[in-house]
Amino acid sequence: MSGNQASAGELLHLVRSGRATTRGALQEVTGLSRATVGQRLDRLFRAGWLREGAAGPVNSRLGGRPSIHLEFDDGHAVVLAADLDTHRARVAVLTLSGEVLAERTGPLTVEEGPEAVLPRLAVWFGELLKEADRRADRVCGMGLAVPGPVDSATGRVIQPPIMPGWDGYDIRGRLARAAAEHAGTAPDVPVLVDNDANLMAYGEQRAAHPDCHAFALVKVSTGIGAGVVVAGSIYRGIDGGAGDIGHIRVPEGADALCRCGSY
């Protein structure tokens, strides 16, 4: 990251990660001029992503003005998240730092299909926004974890064995429309859809094990799946099902019929 290549978003990431929290540090890390750093920070200030914090110590022996620390402002926007299992769902309103402002867990059967499930999630989102005392126009994104393999480019589920009616469905578009109708969010709010084990692994690695280069998390529920994070990125495999565990034949119960029709 050097010269004019560093965008305002990259400056935001540097501040949020703690790598550079003053204007001078941002200049040093990125190689940008003082004027360019100032212009890009002004955009972030106006958008509400950054704020100025306390002044730091004066490092120069010649004195001078103290450096003003820059802080990530997680209060100007919120995100909506839902974890969809086979017979229940957990939904929440969170700050940009991951603090849960309001949450709910309730019965919801994935086999009912997306046309029944997604509007219900949107209704819960609206109720939780009121509970958290947050306006719908403050929602900057939504995330949905599903119990099946997902094409990360499109957000569509790929031949999920326990999600009848969801294969290839436009989850992102339908959830955005449902949330606009039932929760009052903007219709173009970005929606992320991914496999539940992948998201669990990614969140756990970033929050609790940031120095771990290769991380795996196993989820045991109706099915067994795993999320794998390598060098900070989710390892997906060719079809998005890298961590899915399929049928395992065991000596006892070998005649048990799976819901997918196989023994």
QUIJOTA-V240168 format. One line per field, one symbol per residue. ss: DSSP state (~ for helix, > for strand, _ for the rest). phi: phi as a letter, one per 30 degrees, with the letter a starting at -180 (. if undefined). A space follows every 50 residues. Layout:
ss=???
phi=???
This chain:
ss=__~~~__~~~~~~~~~~_____~~~~~~~~___~~~~~~~~~~~~~~__> >>>>>____________>>>>>_____>>>>>>>___>>>>>>>>____> >>>>>>>__~~~_~~~~~~~~~~~~~~~~~~~___~~~>>>>>>>>___> >____>>_________>___~~~~~~~~~~~~________>>>>>~~~~~ ~~~~~~~~_____>>>>>>>___>>>>>>>__>>_________>______ _____________
phi=.ahddddddddedddddidabbdddddddcidddddeddddedddddidb bdcdddddddddijdddcdcbdcdcdbbbcbbcccdbabcbacbddcjdd caaabadacdddjddcddddddddedddddddhbdddcdcabbbcbdadb dddcicdchddcbdiceidddddddddddddccidddcddbcbadddddd dddddddcbdcddbbbbcccbebcbbcbcbhibddcidcicecdcddbdb ecidcdcdddjcc
